[in-house]
Structures are given as C-alpha cells and as structure tokens.
Amino acid sequence: MRKQVQGKTKAGFEASLYGPTSKTYLALLLDLVSFEGLLDVLDEAAANQFIAAIVGAIGQKSQQNWLKSKFLIPQPSNRNQGKQDGR
C-alpha cells in the first residue's frame, strides 16, 4: 500500500489515505485467476514475458535445482576427480 492523500480531518487531525500498489493488485488478481484459464488467453509473446518474470523471481540457482529435480539431469561423477588431481 502506498500513501495517496494526506490531509486533515474535520476534527483537525492529520490523516492519510492509502491505496493499493500494482503488486497488491497483481496479488489480488492472481488469487482469483485460474491458471488454466490464463493459458487459454495468453498468446506466445505474453506467455514468454510471464515465464521470464517467474524465472527472474525464482533466481538462477533455484531454477537450476528445480530443473535438475524435474528432469533428472545427470550430474558429473566425482569418482575420477582424485586420479586427475594426482591423488
């Protein structure tokens, strides 16, 4: 919420009126939205922007961990590491 108006009441007290921010509106809308319905109305460009926003919010490291867990990306083996280091 952000302050939109500040003024005095009839009794002479200072008062502020607050209004929702864009993020507040988005949170309210996302609470109401059916994601299946959202996919029905998004075109490819809008879907790409939505993906970019979500991936940016998740962060690079979290994204990599998520991809590894969902798609079982093989990890490099550490078995030969000691031999390569001369141990």
Residue frames as qw, qx, qy, qz and C-alpha x, y, z in Angstrom:
[[0.000, 0.891, 0.454, 0.000, 0.00, 0.00, 0.00],
 [0.426, 0.119, -0.005, 0.897, 1.20, 3.49, -0.69],
 [0.011, -0.600, -0.397, 0.695, 0.11, 6.84, 0.60],
 [0.305, 0.529, 0.571, 0.549, -2.11, 8.62, -1.90],
 [0.111, -0.759, -0.178, -0.616, -3.57, 11.56, 0.00],
 [0.436, -0.270, -0.568, 0.644, -2.74, 13.31, 3.24],
 [0.132, -0.573, -0.191, -0.786, -4.93, 15.92, 4.83],
 [0.113, -0.104, 0.619, -0.770, -6.80, 17.00, 7.91],
 [0.150, -0.460, -0.873, -0.056, -9.99, 15.50, 9.26],
 [0.224, -0.757, -0.321, -0.524, -12.95, 17.62, 10.34],
 [0.677, -0.704, -0.173, 0.127, -11.67, 17.29, 13.90],
 [0.026, 0.945, -0.325, 0.023, -8.30, 18.74, 12.85],
 [0.735, -0.386, 0.530, 0.174, -6.22, 15.55, 12.98],
 [0.207, 0.559, -0.666, -0.448, -3.70, 14.60, 10.29],
 [0.817, 0.119, 0.532, -0.188, -4.92, 11.62, 8.28],
 [0.056, 0.436, -0.728, -0.527, -3.59, 9.67, 5.30],
 [0.869, 0.277, 0.190, -0.364, -5.45, 7.64, 2.72],
 [0.288, -0.417, 0.807, 0.304, -3.63, 4.65, 1.30],
 [0.796, 0.409, -0.073, -0.440, -4.23, 2.87, -1.96],
 [0.915, -0.065, 0.371, 0.147, -3.05, -0.44, -3.38],
 [0.089, -0.628, 0.583, 0.507, 0.17, -0.68, -5.40],
 [0.649, 0.386, -0.497, -0.428, 0.50, -2.56, -8.68],
 [0.250, 0.221, -0.930, 0.153, 1.92, -5.52, -6.77],
 [0.352, 0.113, 0.683, -0.630, -1.12, -5.52, -4.49],
 [0.686, 0.378, -0.048, -0.620, -3.45, -5.56, -7.49],
 [0.516, 0.384, -0.742, -0.187, -1.40, -8.37, -9.02],
 [0.015, -0.114, 0.919, -0.377, -1.58, -10.43, -5.81],
 [0.526, 0.248, 0.465, -0.668, -5.34, -9.98, -5.67],
 [0.676, 0.444, -0.293, -0.510, -5.75, -10.92, -9.32],
 [0.358, 0.343, -0.868, -0.021, -3.50, -13.97, -9.07],
 [0.267, -0.001, 0.821, -0.505, -5.62, -15.15, -6.15],
 [0.625, 0.391, 0.308, -0.601, -8.68, -15.04, -8.42],
 [0.488, 0.547, -0.511, -0.449, -7.15, -16.34, -11.65],
 [0.939, 0.022, 0.342, -0.025, -7.46, -19.89, -12.88],
 [0.236, -0.585, 0.599, 0.494, -4.08, -20.65, -14.41],
 [0.457, 0.255, 0.801, 0.291, -5.71, -22.96, -16.93],
 [0.272, 0.866, 0.413, -0.069, -7.91, -20.03, -17.97],
 [0.133, -0.849, 0.274, 0.433, -4.87, -17.78, -18.13],
 [0.405, -0.235, 0.749, 0.469, -3.15, -20.19, -20.51],
 [0.429, 0.569, 0.689, 0.130, -6.22, -20.12, -22.73],
 [0.191, 0.954, 0.224, -0.065, -6.00, -16.34, -23.22],
 [0.331, -0.733, 0.379, 0.457, -2.20, -15.77, -23.35],
 [0.752, 0.640, -0.158, -0.019, -0.51, -15.56, -26.72],
 [0.883, 0.082, -0.184, 0.423, 3.09, -16.77, -27.17],
 [0.292, 0.560, -0.222, 0.743, 4.66, -13.36, -26.55],
 [0.500, -0.631, 0.144, -0.576, 2.70, -12.80, -23.34],
 [0.962, -0.260, -0.086, 0.002, 3.50, -16.35, -22.18],
 [0.726, 0.286, -0.243, 0.576, 7.22, -15.70, -22.75],
 [0.030, -0.623, 0.234, -0.746, 7.05, -12.49, -20.71],
 [0.770, -0.507, 0.037, -0.385, 5.23, -14.34, -17.92],
 [0.951, -0.031, -0.170, 0.256, 7.87, -17.09, -17.94],
 [0.477, 0.473, -0.263, 0.693, 10.68, -14.53, -17.85],
 [0.330, -0.649, 0.185, -0.659, 9.13, -12.76, -14.86],
 [0.905, -0.384, 0.007, -0.184, 8.68, -16.02, -12.95],
 [0.879, 0.142, -0.187, 0.414, 12.17, -17.31, -13.74],
 [0.238, 0.597, -0.258, 0.721, 13.66, -13.97, -12.74],
 [0.555, -0.613, 0.159, -0.539, 11.81, -14.13, -9.43],
 [0.975, -0.203, -0.086, 0.020, 12.91, -17.68, -8.73],
 [0.254, -0.815, 0.503, 0.139, 16.57, -16.90, -9.31],
 [0.544, 0.542, -0.616, -0.179, 19.20, -18.72, -11.31],
 [0.008, 0.311, -0.916, 0.254, 20.31, -21.21, -8.62],
 [0.554, 0.139, 0.625, -0.532, 16.77, -22.19, -7.65],
 [0.720, 0.491, -0.147, -0.467, 15.88, -22.61, -11.32],
 [0.398, 0.471, -0.785, -0.057, 18.81, -24.97, -11.88],
 [0.201, -0.125, 0.887, -0.397, 17.88, -27.04, -8.81],
 [0.662, 0.304, 0.357, -0.584, 14.27, -27.21, -9.97],
 [0.662, 0.519, -0.404, -0.358, 15.27, -28.32, -13.48],
 [0.189, 0.379, -0.898, 0.116, 17.59, -30.99, -12.07],
 [0.362, 0.020, 0.794, -0.488, 14.86, -32.35, -9.80],
 [0.682, 0.416, 0.234, -0.554, 12.19, -32.39, -12.52],
 [0.743, 0.578, -0.258, -0.219, 14.20, -33.69, -15.45],
 [0.892, -0.325, 0.269, 0.161, 16.84, -35.77, -13.66],
 [0.473, 0.815, -0.322, 0.091, 19.75, -34.10, -15.39],
 [0.918, -0.117, -0.206, 0.319, 22.78, -36.33, -14.80],
 [0.267, -0.933, 0.239, 0.040, 25.48, -34.83, -12.60],
 [0.531, 0.608, -0.571, 0.147, 29.19, -35.23, -13.36],
 [0.907, -0.311, -0.259, 0.114, 30.77, -38.03, -11.39],
 [0.180, -0.886, 0.392, -0.170, 33.39, -37.16, -8.77],
 [0.964, -0.187, 0.167, 0.090, 34.90, -40.68, -8.82],
 [0.794, 0.330, 0.051, 0.508, 37.76, -39.76, -11.15],
 [0.022, -0.969, 0.054, -0.239, 38.50, -36.40, -9.55],
 [0.642, -0.677, 0.338, 0.126, 41.17, -37.76, -7.20],
 [0.811, 0.088, 0.398, 0.419, 43.01, -39.50, -10.08],
 [0.423, 0.777, 0.185, 0.428, 43.03, -36.31, -12.15],
 [0.229, -0.939, 0.167, -0.193, 44.46, -34.31, -9.24],
 [0.455, 0.529, -0.664, 0.269, 47.30, -36.82, -8.86],
 [0.514, -0.445, 0.534, -0.503, 45.99, -38.42, -5.66]]
